[in-house]
Amino acid sequence: MCNAQNAVIFDELTILDLAIALQISQSLLRGYGMVTSECASSSFHRCPKALKFAIDFEKKERHVGGVFSGRKPATTTKPCPEQFISLDIRRLQRNHWLEPDQTYNLHQYEHLFGRKLGIFSINTRKDLLEIEFIPCNPNDDYFPPQNVQIAWTPCHFGGYRPWFLCPGDRCDRRVAILYGPQPMLCRHCWRIAYPSQSENQVQRLCRRLRSVEANCAKERGKISNENLKRPKGMHHRTFQSLEEKQQLLRREITKAQVAELIKIEQALPDWY
């Protein structure tokens, strides 16, 4: 049916736009396996420009993979630390694994699923570590050994703190964690970004809300949308402060979501 609102929409479009839109919609319907009407495109063939545009569109559609083909990820997207195998020098220091003339293996597992990825074979020298990563999958590439120097800085209350010296080209940063497995470099050389750096306002507020609710959750990671329940042993004043923070964050999340919906509505064309 054609009502008054649809009539206004068709008045704003030219004959060429209508012909192009009609042919593209017919092409999309055929992609879904639906039956299309032949008489509906009779006026389309009387527009040579529209015919050429639709033919180019169908060629491009077949080339990129069809109706559901998606866009490629942006080349500027930075990787996350979870995509790498990391080695923390603080863990080595706590276990006294930085002393010279030692040889040991460190097993590496996935962060989420716990699947074993490989083994770090480490030989310690004076202010030097010889690191070799041996993958569990025999089909993976061979990673040659790599030498990483260690620097020591004095602490304010005595003792010394160890650091990795990044072996990257013209880097030599003092870092606590190296990412690899080959080569083992700092996060600046790999251009690694933490997930929180790519969050929008709503995601940041939700993360803060999860942090507040985690203080009252019985088990970590199991947070419900219900009101908070005071755990045993928590002061009433502390629990009241958490409740106020939770209510404030929920209101801010709602306002941020409404603002995002308004932006989306304003970005849509008037005739949609």
C-alpha positions in Angstrom: 0.0 0.0 0.0 1.0 3.6 -0.6 0.0 6.0 2.1 0.7 9.7 2.5 4.0 9.1 4.2 5.3 6.9 1.4 4.1 9.4 -1.1 6.4 12.1 0.4 9.3 9.7 0.3 8.8 8.9 -3.4 8.5 12.6 -4.2 12.0 13.2 -2.7 13.6 10.5 -4.8 14.3 10.9 -8.5 13.4 8.3 -11.1 17.0 7.3 -11.4 17.2 6.7 -7.6 14.0 4.7 -7.6 15.2 2.5 -10.5 18.6 1.9 -8.9 17.0 1.1 -5.5 14.5 -1.2 -7.2 17.1 -3.2 -9.0 19.3 -3.5 -5.9 16.4 -4.7 -3.8 15.6 -7.3 -6.5 19.2 -8.4 -6.4 19.2 -8.7 -2.6 16.0 -10.6 -2.6 17.4 -13.1 -5.1 20.4 -13.5 -2.7 18.0 -14.5 0.1 16.4 -17.1 -2.2 13.1 -15.1 -2.5 10.9 -14.9 -5.6 11.1 -11.5 -7.3 8.7 -9.9 -9.6 9.7 -9.4 -13.3 7.1 -6.6 -14.0 8.4 -4.6 -11.0 11.7 -3.8 -12.9 10.0 -2.9 -16.2 10.7 0.8 -15.7 14.2 0.1 -14.6 15.4 -1.1 -18.0 14.3 2.3 -19.5 17.1 4.0 -17.5 20.5 3.1 -19.0 22.4 4.8 -16.2 20.5 2.8 -13.6 21.1 -0.4 -15.5 24.9 0.2 -15.7 25.0 1.1 -11.9 23.1 -2.1 -11.0 25.3 -4.3 -13.2 28.4 -2.9 -11.5 26.8 -3.4 -8.1 26.0 -7.1 -8.8 29.6 -7.7 -10.0 31.0 -6.1 -6.9 28.6 -8.1 -4.7 29.7 -11.4 -6.2 33.3 -10.4 -5.9 33.2 -9.5 -2.2 31.3 -12.5 -1.1 27.5 -11.8 -1.2 25.0 -10.1 0.9 26.5 -11.0 4.3 30.1 -10.1 3.4 31.5 -7.8 6.2 34.1 -5.1 6.3 37.7 -5.9 7.0 39.1 -5.0 10.4 40.8 -1.6 10.6 44.6 -1.7 10.0 45.0 0.8 12.9 43.6 -1.6 15.5 46.2 -2.3 18.1 46.6 -5.8 19.5 45.8 -6.7 23.1 48.2 -8.3 25.6 46.1 -11.5 25.6 47.2 -12.2 22.0 50.8 -12.6 23.1 52.8 -14.9 25.3 54.2 -12.9 28.1 57.1 -13.2 30.5 57.1 -11.3 33.8 60.4 -10.6 35.5 58.7 -10.0 38.8 57.6 -13.7 38.8 61.1 -14.7 38.2 62.4 -12.5 41.0 59.9 -13.9 43.5 60.9 -17.5 42.8 64.7 -16.6 42.8 65.0 -17.6 39.2 67.3 -14.7 38.3 70.3 -16.1 40.0 73.2 -17.0 37.6 73.9 -20.5 36.4 70.3 -21.9 36.4 68.4 -23.8 33.8 64.6 -24.2 34.1 61.4 -24.4 32.0 58.2 -22.3 32.3 55.0 -23.7 30.8 52.8 -21.2 29.1 49.0 -21.6 28.8 46.1 -19.6 27.2 44.5 -17.0 29.3 40.9 -18.1 28.6 40.8 -21.8 27.9 44.0 -23.0 29.6 45.3 -24.8 26.6 49.1 -25.3 26.7 50.9 -23.2 24.1 54.6 -24.1 24.7 57.5 -24.0 27.1 60.0 -21.3 27.8 63.5 -22.8 28.3 65.6 -20.2 30.2 69.3 -20.2 31.0 70.5 -17.6 33.4 73.8 -15.7 33.3 75.0 -12.7 35.2 72.5 -9.9 34.2 71.5 -11.9 31.2 68.7 -14.4 30.3 68.9 -16.8 27.3 65.3 -17.5 26.4 64.1 -20.1 23.9 60.4 -20.8 23.3 59.4 -24.3 22.3 55.8 -24.6 20.9 53.7 -27.6 21.7 52.4 -27.8 18.1 55.2 -29.4 16.0 53.8 -27.7 12.9 54.7 -24.2 14.3 57.8 -22.3 13.3 61.1 -22.7 15.1 61.9 -19.8 17.4 65.7 -19.3 17.8 67.1 -18.4 21.3 67.1 -14.8 22.3 69.4 -13.0 24.8 67.7 -10.4 27.1 69.7 -8.2 29.4 68.7 -7.4 33.0 69.0 -4.0 34.7 68.8 -3.3 38.4 67.6 -0.1 40.1 67.9 0.6 43.8 64.7 0.7 45.9 63.9 3.5 48.5 63.9 1.1 51.4 66.9 -1.0 50.4 67.4 -3.8 47.9 67.3 -3.7 44.1 64.5 -4.2 41.6 65.2 -6.1 38.3 64.0 -4.9 34.9 64.1 -6.4 31.4 66.0 -4.2 28.9 63.9 -4.5 25.7 66.0 -6.0 22.9 64.1 -4.0 20.3 65.8 -1.9 17.7 66.8 1.4 19.4 64.5 0.8 22.4 66.4 -0.4 25.5 63.4 0.5 27.7 63.3 -0.9 31.3 60.1 -3.0 31.4 58.8 -5.7 33.7 57.0 -7.7 31.0 58.1 -8.9 27.6 55.7 -10.1 24.9 56.4 -12.6 22.2 57.2 -15.4 21.6 59.5 -14.3 18.9 60.9 -11.8 19.3 60.4 -10.9 22.9 59.8 -7.2 23.0 58.0 -4.6 25.2 54.5 -3.5 24.6 55.7 -0.2 23.1 57.6 -2.0 20.3 54.6 -4.3 19.6 52.2 -1.3 19.8 50.0 -3.2 22.3 47.0 -1.4 23.8 45.0 -2.5 26.8 41.3 -3.3 26.1 40.2 -0.3 28.3 41.9 2.1 25.9 39.4 1.3 23.2 36.2 1.5 25.3 33.6 4.1 24.8 31.8 5.9 27.6 29.1 3.2 28.2 31.7 0.4 28.3 33.8 2.3 30.8 30.8 2.9 33.1 29.8 -0.7 32.9 33.3 -1.8 33.9 33.2 0.6 36.9 29.8 -0.9 37.8 31.1 -4.4 37.6 34.0 -3.4 39.9 31.6 -2.0 42.5 29.3 -5.1 42.3 32.3 -7.4 42.6 32.9 -6.2 46.1 29.6 -7.7 47.2 29.6 -10.8 45.0 30.0 -14.2 46.6 32.1 -15.5 43.7 34.3 -13.5 41.4 32.9 -13.1 37.9 29.3 -13.9 39.0 27.6 -10.6 39.2 23.8 -10.3 38.9 21.6 -7.3 38.0 19.8 -7.5 41.3 20.4 -5.1 44.2 23.5 -5.6 46.3 23.5 -7.8 49.4 25.8 -6.9 52.2 28.4 -9.7 52.7 29.1 -11.0 56.2 31.7 -8.9 57.9 31.3 -5.8 55.8 30.6 -2.5 57.7 27.2 -0.9 57.1 28.8 2.4 56.2 30.9 0.7 53.5 28.0 -1.2 52.1 25.9 2.0 52.0 28.6 3.7 50.0 28.7 0.9 47.5 24.9 1.0 47.1 25.1 4.8 46.3 27.9 4.2 43.8 25.9 1.5 42.1 22.7 3.6 41.8 24.7 6.6 40.5 26.5 4.4 37.9 23.3 2.9 36.7 21.8 6.3 36.1 24.9 7.4 34.3 24.8 4.3 32.1 21.2 5.0 31.2 21.9 8.6 30.3 24.9 7.5 28.1 22.8 4.9 26.3 20.1 7.4 25.6 22.6 9.8 24.2 24.1 7.2 21.9 20.6 6.3 20.6 19.9 10.0 19.9 23.2 10.2 17.9 22.2 7.1 15.9 18.7 8.5 15.2 20.2 11.8 14.1 22.7 10.0 11.8 19.9 8.1 10.0 18.5 9.8 6.9 15.1 11.6 7.2 13.3 9.3 4.8 14.4 6.0 6.6 
